[in-house]
Amino acid sequence: MLSILAPLIMQVGIGTMATPVSPVPPELENRMRRNTQLPGRAETQPAIASCLSLADRDPDRARDFASEWVSRTDGEQRAAGRHCLGVAQGNAGAWGDAAASFLAARDEGPAGAFAARMGALAGSAFLAEGRAADALAALDRAEAAAAGDAELTGGIAMDRATALVALGRPDEASAALAAAREEVPGNAHAWLLSATLARRQGDLVAAQGFVERAAAIDARDPEIGLEAGVIAALGGRDDAARRSFESVLLAAPEGPLADAATTYLEQLAR
């Protein structure tokens, strides 16, 4: 069955089994909602939270609001406005503009954790636009600023790995993922990315160990199920692969992951 599945398997990247190397990264999908507070003036905090909420619901309105905010403020408050502007731009698919806004927020706002978060968001936006070299530069600087914050450095390491894979530097990507696993051992995505990269490098033993750790953390994640199925298929364990792909359809019956699982199941049945 390996010869049938291999052409499909080789098309997938480190980010997810159903999308290329640089998908819309988790940084922009998940972490921004946790990065809503700007250290500094108390009046800024409810404003940024309100703006980020609007950016989720109506990116165009949030972009207008944040642009006006940026035009009438300076310093840390302007940095907060640029933060929201970048989120709104990213949610509207304007990744290059979002990256520029995040970098400006990083440079105008307070050093330390805020600068690291903005740099990480810029790196993620660059990844979403396929600009891996620019992403890596932003992420390297963010990593240096994030020292001491395990969750942030772990997330940055995962995005750095994605950028390094896109740049054809898989060994460095493996090292970045090892750092991510050390910083955030309870993060299933770190183990999933490690499994995907190990599988791409032909190390199915390591890939199996990584995907088992990912599944132990989040057994219902369909991305983990899909990766587990591919690893099993490559190892000649067709029954295990079939069960994994079927679990994806139960957890996510529609969407690109379901489409990939269905395709793999059809290949296994031939």
C-alpha positions in Angstrom: 0.0 0.0 0.0 3.0 2.3 0.5 3.4 2.8 -3.3 -0.2 4.0 -3.6 -0.1 6.4 -0.7 3.3 7.8 -1.2 2.5 10.4 -3.9 -0.2 11.9 -1.7 1.9 11.7 1.5 4.8 13.5 -0.1 2.6 16.6 -0.9 2.0 17.4 2.7 4.1 19.6 4.9 5.0 20.1 8.5 2.1 22.3 9.4 -0.8 19.8 8.8 -1.5 16.8 6.8 -4.0 18.5 4.6 -2.3 21.8 3.8 1.1 23.0 2.5 4.2 23.9 4.5 2.9 27.4 5.4 -0.8 27.2 6.4 -2.5 29.9 8.4 -0.5 29.3 11.5 -1.9 28.6 15.0 -0.2 31.9 16.2 -2.8 33.9 14.3 -5.7 31.5 14.9 -5.3 30.9 18.6 -2.6 32.8 20.4 -3.8 36.4 19.6 -6.8 36.0 21.8 -4.5 35.5 24.7 -2.3 38.5 23.8 -4.9 41.2 24.5 -3.3 43.1 27.3 -0.7 45.8 26.8 1.4 46.5 29.9 1.3 50.1 30.8 -1.6 52.6 30.9 -4.7 51.0 32.5 -7.1 52.8 30.0 -5.4 51.0 27.1 -6.3 47.5 28.3 -10.1 47.5 27.9 -9.6 49.3 24.6 -7.4 46.7 23.1 -9.6 43.9 24.4 -12.6 45.5 22.7 -10.8 46.1 19.5 -9.5 42.6 19.3 -13.0 41.3 19.9 -14.2 43.5 17.1 -11.4 42.2 14.8 -12.7 38.7 15.3 -16.3 39.7 14.4 -15.8 42.4 11.8 -12.2 42.8 10.5 -13.0 45.8 8.3 -14.6 47.8 11.1 -11.8 46.9 13.4 -9.2 48.0 10.8 -10.9 51.4 10.5 -11.1 51.8 14.3 -7.5 50.8 14.8 -6.2 53.0 12.0 -7.9 56.0 13.6 -6.5 54.9 17.0 -3.0 54.8 15.6 -3.4 58.2 14.0 -4.3 60.0 17.2 -1.9 58.3 19.7 1.8 57.7 20.3 4.1 55.4 22.3 2.5 52.4 24.0 -1.0 53.4 23.1 -0.1 53.6 19.4 1.6 50.2 19.8 -1.6 48.8 21.2 -3.5 50.2 18.2 -1.0 48.7 15.8 -1.5 45.4 17.5 -5.2 45.4 16.9 -4.7 46.7 13.4 -2.4 43.8 12.6 -5.0 41.3 13.9 -7.7 42.9 11.8 -5.5 42.9 8.7 -4.6 39.2 9.3 -8.2 38.2 9.8 -9.0 39.9 6.5 -6.2 38.0 4.8 -3.8 40.9 4.3 -0.8 39.1 5.8 1.9 41.5 4.6 0.1 44.5 6.0 -0.5 42.5 9.3 3.2 41.7 9.5 4.2 45.4 9.1 1.7 46.4 11.8 3.0 43.9 14.2 6.6 44.9 13.6 5.7 48.5 14.1 3.9 47.6 17.4 7.0 45.7 18.5 9.3 48.7 17.8 7.0 51.3 19.4 5.8 49.4 22.4 7.5 48.2 25.6 10.4 45.8 25.5 10.2 42.2 26.8 7.1 40.1 26.6 5.0 42.6 24.5 7.8 43.0 21.9 8.3 39.2 21.8 4.5 38.6 21.2 4.4 41.2 18.4 7.5 39.8 16.8 6.0 36.3 17.0 2.8 37.5 15.4 4.8 39.2 12.6 6.6 35.9 12.0 3.3 34.0 11.8 1.9 36.6 9.4 5.0 36.3 7.2 4.6 32.5 7.2 1.0 32.8 6.1 2.2 34.9 3.1 4.9 32.4 2.3 7.8 34.7 3.3 9.8 32.2 5.3 13.1 34.1 5.5 11.3 37.2 6.8 9.4 35.0 9.2 12.6 33.5 10.6 14.2 36.9 11.1 11.2 38.1 13.1 10.9 34.9 15.1 14.6 34.8 15.9 14.4 38.3 17.4 11.2 37.4 19.2 12.8 34.3 20.7 15.5 36.4 22.2 13.0 38.8 23.8 10.8 36.0 25.1 13.4 34.4 27.4 11.8 33.1 30.5 8.3 32.7 29.1 8.0 29.0 28.3 4.6 29.1 26.5 5.7 32.0 24.3 9.2 30.6 23.5 7.6 27.2 22.8 5.2 28.7 20.3 7.9 30.7 18.6 10.0 27.5 18.3 7.2 25.8 16.5 6.8 28.6 14.0 10.6 28.7 13.6 10.5 25.0 12.7 7.9 25.7 10.0 10.0 28.5 8.6 13.2 26.3 8.6 11.4 23.5 6.8 10.2 25.9 4.2 13.8 27.1 3.8 15.1 23.6 3.3 16.8 23.4 6.7 15.2 20.3 8.3 17.9 19.5 10.8 17.6 23.0 12.3 13.8 22.5 12.3 14.3 19.3 14.3 16.3 21.2 16.9 13.7 23.9 17.1 11.0 21.3 17.7 13.1 19.7 20.4 13.3 23.1 22.1 9.5 23.4 21.8 8.9 20.0 23.4 11.1 21.0 26.3 9.4 24.3 26.8 5.8 23.2 26.4 5.8 19.4 26.9 2.0 19.4 27.3 1.4 21.0 23.9 0.1 18.4 21.6 0.9 20.5 18.5 4.6 20.4 19.4 4.6 16.6 19.3 2.4 16.5 16.2 4.8 18.8 14.3 7.7 16.6 15.5 6.0 13.5 14.2 5.3 15.1 10.8 8.9 16.2 10.4 10.3 12.9 11.6 8.1 11.1 9.1 9.2 13.4 6.3 12.8 12.6 7.2 12.0 8.8 7.0 12.3 8.1 10.7 9.1 6.2 11.3 10.1 5.0 14.7 10.6 8.5 16.1 7.5 9.7 14.2 5.4 7.0 15.9 6.7 7.9 19.3 6.0 11.6 18.7 2.4 11.0 17.4 1.6 8.7 20.3 2.6 11.5 22.7 0.5 13.9 20.8 -2.5 11.6 21.0 -2.0 11.0 24.7 -2.4 14.8 25.2 -5.3 15.3 22.8 -6.8 12.0 21.5 -9.6 13.8 19.7 -7.6 16.1 17.5 -8.2 15.1 13.9 -4.9 16.4 12.7 -3.2 14.0 15.1 -5.4 11.2 13.8 -4.5 12.0 10.2 -0.8 12.0 10.9 -1.1 8.8 12.9 -2.8 7.1 10.0 -0.2 8.2 7.5 2.6 7.0 9.8 0.8 3.6 10.2 0.3 3.3 6.4 4.0 4.0 5.7 4.9 1.3 8.3 2.6 -1.2 6.6 0.0 -1.3 9.4 -3.0 -0.8 7.2 -5.6 -1.7 9.8 -4.2 0.8 12.3 -4.1 3.4 9.5 -7.7 2.7 8.6 -8.8 3.2 12.2 -6.9 6.5 12.5 -8.4 7.8 9.2 -11.9 6.8 10.3 -11.4 8.6 13.6 -10.7 11.8 11.7 -14.1 11.5 10.0 -15.8 11.0 13.3 -14.0 14.0 14.9 -14.2 16.3 11.8 -16.7 15.0 9.2 -16.3 18.0 6.9 -13.4 20.1 5.8 -9.9 19.6 4.4 -8.9 17.0 7.0 -12.0 14.9 6.3 -11.3 15.2 2.6 -7.7 14.0 3.1 -8.8 11.1 5.4 -11.4 10.0 2.8 -8.8 10.1 0.0 -6.4 8.0 2.1 -9.2 5.5 3.0 -10.0 5.1 -0.7 -6.4 4.4 -1.5 -6.2 1.8 1.3 -9.2 0.0 -0.2 -7.6 -0.5 -3.6 
